[in-house]
Amino acid sequence: MTVNPDKPIKFSSLHRLQWEEAQQKYIILYPEGMVELNQSSAEILKLCDGSRNLAQIVSELELKFATSGLTNDISAFLEVALKNGWIQQN
């Protein structure tokens, strides 16, 4: 299972991405538990709304953080997210 760079990426409806005030970080909630996210992971997942593909997510984050060369890191994280069921592609 790999991320198709041409297809939109959507956060899984079986999980919930939310800000956890007590921990001052984003988390993923799902029936079996919880995953704490670092800032980079949360920024990527917030853009997985079903309207953007890999290149669009990379472009937005490179613009937001005034940097370049994020494709490999974002792709690697999205592969993990897909394997864990956090994101989906149709």
Secondary structure, DSSP 4 states (H G I P E B T S, - for coil): ----TTS--EE-TTSEEEEETTTTEEEEEETTEEEE--HHHHHHHHT-BSS--HHHHHHHHHHHTT----HHHHHHHHHHHHHTTSEE--
